[in-house]
Amino acid sequence: MKQAIFYIVIAVAVVGLILNLDAFIFSFVRMAISLAVFAGIIYAIYYFFFLTEDQRKYKRAQRKYKRQNRKKK
């Protein structure tokens, strides 16, 4: 009888941990998405407000050059 109660308690604890893990994973994913959006906003502010037009053209040319070289390999 004591063993049955022990295993029932263990089963309830495992179910509780799994449900808590599910909530933790969803909160972690939500936090990661929020951080990505926040980083994107900061980069957009940097790109459009702090870089001059010449610097933006240079960055575009760098990306284009890297993309072209990647396709050749």
C-alpha positions as CSV (number, residue, x, y, z in Angstrom):
1,M,0.0,0.0,0.0
2,K,2.8,2.4,0.9
3,Q,4.5,1.7,-2.4
4,A,1.4,2.4,-4.4
5,I,0.9,5.8,-2.6
6,F,4.6,6.5,-3.3
7,Y,4.3,5.9,-7.0
8,I,1.0,7.9,-7.2
9,V,2.8,10.8,-5.6
10,I,5.7,10.4,-8.0
11,A,3.4,10.3,-11.0
12,V,1.6,13.5,-9.8
13,A,4.9,15.2,-9.3
14,V,6.1,14.2,-12.8
15,V,2.9,15.5,-14.4
16,G,3.3,18.8,-12.5
17,L,6.9,19.1,-13.6
18,I,6.0,18.4,-17.2
19,L,3.2,21.1,-17.1
20,N,5.6,23.6,-15.5
21,L,8.2,22.8,-18.1
22,D,5.7,23.5,-20.8
23,A,5.0,26.9,-19.4
24,F,8.7,27.6,-19.0
25,I,9.4,26.7,-22.6
26,F,6.6,29.0,-23.8
27,S,7.8,31.9,-21.7
28,F,11.4,31.4,-22.9
29,V,10.3,31.4,-26.5
30,R,8.2,34.5,-25.9
31,M,11.2,36.2,-24.3
32,A,13.5,35.2,-27.2
33,I,11.1,36.7,-29.7
34,S,10.8,39.9,-27.7
35,L,14.6,40.2,-27.6
36,A,14.8,39.7,-31.3
37,V,12.2,42.3,-32.0
38,F,13.9,44.7,-29.6
39,A,17.3,44.1,-31.3
40,G,15.7,44.7,-34.7
41,I,14.2,48.0,-33.6
42,I,17.6,49.1,-32.2
43,Y,19.3,48.1,-35.5
44,A,16.7,50.0,-37.5
45,I,17.2,53.1,-35.4
46,Y,21.0,52.8,-35.8
47,Y,20.7,52.2,-39.6
48,F,18.3,54.9,-40.5
49,F,19.2,57.7,-38.0
50,F,22.9,57.3,-37.2
51,L,24.4,56.1,-40.5
52,T,25.0,58.6,-43.2
53,E,23.8,57.9,-46.8
54,D,27.4,57.0,-47.9
55,Q,27.8,54.6,-45.0
56,R,24.5,52.9,-45.9
57,K,25.6,52.6,-49.5
58,Y,28.8,51.0,-48.4
59,K,27.1,48.5,-46.1
60,R,24.7,47.6,-49.0
61,A,27.7,47.1,-51.3
62,Q,29.4,44.9,-48.7
63,R,26.3,42.7,-48.3
64,K,26.0,42.4,-52.1
65,Y,29.6,41.5,-52.5
66,K,29.4,38.8,-49.8
67,R,26.3,37.4,-51.3
68,Q,27.9,37.2,-54.8
69,N,31.0,35.5,-53.4
70,R,28.9,33.0,-51.4
71,K,27.0,31.9,-54.5
72,K,30.2,31.2,-56.5
73,K,31.5,28.6,-54.1
